[in-house]
């Protein structure tokens, strides 16, 4: 049996919809439509804003006119997908409940596990934001303040009020939010190498994976590095991104000649093989461990710390 949403119609963006990504807006509005279908109609230009094609990351502005096409829906297929998602989601939810670092009326901060995307899309049925929305169904508003790579663990902030989201986005633009990451890299990092400034350009590999490359045509990117501990063949670093580019720490570490351990995009497989521990899952050894910001509602200084995952600790212990 097939159904379809009404013929092409338009939606006017109001204040409570402002600054949402178009993909997230459509996913929430049409909950019964598979995310893959939503991304497809955006990618193929069938969804238009102000009569123009847009990208999934486009952020809505007050007064925008969203044109949405008629979409055929295979009800049986959707039920099958939803049942599979419920099973997966329940497993993830049980773990995420244990990873909440802080929560109040404005914010929810978690220690995101490695291997989970922050949101669904591009072949991923659900992510952290979908899980948290299941956990907090009474919250009318829940949005990601920032993002982490799927394989990176650590601090992730969600806003429970639009005013909080706007405030924290303003702090990000003004570089008032300070983030720190712990990472293990191959090689003995030199003590004098404490700053890397190299522009990054987004590109795509043949397998359609996004990567960044050092390029004069790229955007300015800067990362500070300091040594926490050195081992015979590895270095534990504290990385502080000054800018917030995609894969910035990973690309800069590799550019310096010290790739992050188990980095499948920018790393070295041969070097990774040397440190692999039998019966222990490998994961990108990069963790968002600390963040400092001004609370968007209560206006006091906030510092959040996130402990390392057990797997990360075990790899460090193996080097002792």
Protein Blocks (a to p, Z undefined) as FASTA:
>chain_A
ZZdddddddddddfklgoiafklmmmmmmmmbcfklmmmmmmnopacgehiacdfklccd
ehiacddddddddfklmmmmmmmmmmmmmmmmmmmmmmpfbdcfkbccddddehiafbec
ehiabdfklmmmmmmmmlmbdcdfbdcdfklgcjddddfbfklmmmmmmmmmnopaccdd
ddddedjddfklmbccddddddddfkopacddddfklccdddddddfbdcfkbccddddd
fblcehklmmmmmmnopacehiaklmcfklmmmmocghiacddddddfbdcdddfklopa
cdddddddfklmmmmmmmZZ
